[in-house]
Structure formats: C-alpha cells, structure tokens
Amino acid sequence: MKIELKLNCRDLTGDLREGFYDLPEGITANGALEAAFQEAGKTLTESIARSLVFMVNGRAAEEETVLQDGDTLRVLFRILGG
C-alpha cells in the first residue's frame, strides 16, 4: 500500500525522505516512521520516538494506529507546557 509521509520535526528526523512510501498492509504509524528511518540507514531511538506525535489524514493518531492505503501520515514535535 502507498502512504504519504510528511515531517514537521526535522531537528529530530534529520534528512529522512518525505513523500510516498510503499509499505505492507497493516503497518502502524510508528512502523511507517521506523521504515523511513531504516531507509535512511538510521535508527528510531526511544528518546526520539517519545518526542513525536502523529496525525493521520489531519487527525490525531496513536503510534499503534493502523494505516490504510492512501493515508497521509504527518509527524510532529510533541509540545509540552506548563
């Protein structure tokens, strides 16, 4: 299946490729991000993963959200405040 990956967290993801990825059916939001890291020869560390949030098709999503063909996955910084 094909999904589009958009990154709004370049400080953490570096030179990961934005755009369309062909991924297996049943992949999660986190799995798609891990695939992008692997393609770039990098590792998605726990500290990076904890700093990110996901949106699928403009709606908040969990890291275990299963993606569907044609989805747009946006990855953003987690904003903390007090």
VENLINNOR-V205012 format. One record per residue. N is the residue number from 1. NEAR is the number of other C-alpha atoms within 10 Angstrom. Layout:
# VENLINNOR-V205012
n = [N	N]
near = [NEAR	NEAR]
This chain:
# VENLINNOR-V205012
n = [1	2	3	4	5	6	7	8	9	10	11	12	13	14	15	16	17	18	19	20	21	22	23	24	25	26	27	28	29	30	31	32	33	34	35	36	37	38	39	40	41	42	43	44	45	46	47	48	49	50	51	52	53	54	55	56	57	58	59	60	61	62	63	64	65	66	67	68	69	70	71	72	73	74	75	76	77	78	79	80	81	82]
near = [14	16	18	18	21	17	19	13	16	12	8	17	20	12	11	19	15	13	12	15	15	12	17	14	12	13	17	18	25	22	18	22	23	17	19	20	19	13	12	13	9	15	14	16	10	8	9	12	17	10	14	18	19	23	18	20	14	11	9	11	17	13	16	12	17	16	24	17	14	12	16	20	25	23	22	17	18	13	8	6	4	2]
